[in-house]
Amino acid sequence: MLKLFLFALSIFLITIIFLRVPKESTGLKSNMLGAPSSSEKSLNILTSFGILLYLILAVIANASK
């Protein structure tokens, strides 16, 4: 069960990271997520939380072996 959750969290983090558009990119810019500054801040918080959760769960999964 924990491995399945870690896998789903990994896919979620990869998706969030791919949603981030580099500041130099002009061809892919869109207002899909709302205002650029607020969406960037939301993605930063969500990414940080996801990475922290992933690290905690990975340590727990490793310690249980």
C-alpha positions in Angstrom: 0.0 0.0 0.0 2.8 2.4 0.9 4.7 1.6 -2.3 1.5 2.3 -4.4 1.1 5.7 -2.6 4.8 6.5 -3.2 4.4 5.6 -6.9 1.3 7.9 -7.2 3.1 10.7 -5.4 6.0 10.3 -7.8 3.8 10.6 -10.8 2.1 13.6 -9.2 5.4 15.4 -8.5 6.6 14.7 -12.1 3.3 16.3 -13.4 3.7 19.3 -11.2 7.3 19.9 -12.3 6.3 19.6 -15.9 3.5 22.2 -15.4 6.1 24.8 -14.5 7.0 26.9 -17.5 10.5 28.5 -17.7 10.4 32.3 -17.5 12.3 32.6 -20.8 9.7 30.5 -22.7 7.3 32.7 -24.7 5.8 30.0 -26.9 4.2 27.9 -24.1 2.9 30.7 -21.9 -0.8 30.5 -21.1 -3.1 31.5 -18.4 -4.2 28.0 -17.8 -3.6 28.2 -14.0 -4.6 31.8 -13.5 -2.3 34.8 -12.9 1.3 33.8 -13.5 2.6 35.0 -10.1 -0.1 33.3 -8.1 0.1 30.1 -10.0 3.9 30.0 -9.7 3.6 30.6 -5.9 1.0 27.8 -5.6 3.1 25.4 -7.7 6.1 26.2 -5.5 4.2 25.4 -2.3 2.6 22.3 -3.8 6.0 21.0 -5.1 7.8 21.7 -1.8 5.0 19.9 0.2 5.0 17.0 -2.2 8.8 16.6 -2.1 8.8 16.7 1.7 6.0 14.2 1.9 7.8 11.9 -0.5 11.0 12.1 1.5 9.3 11.3 4.7 7.4 8.3 3.2 10.5 7.0 1.5 12.4 7.0 4.8 9.5 5.2 6.5 9.3 2.6 3.7 13.1 2.1 3.9 13.0 1.7 7.7 10.3 -0.9 7.6 12.3 -3.3 5.5 
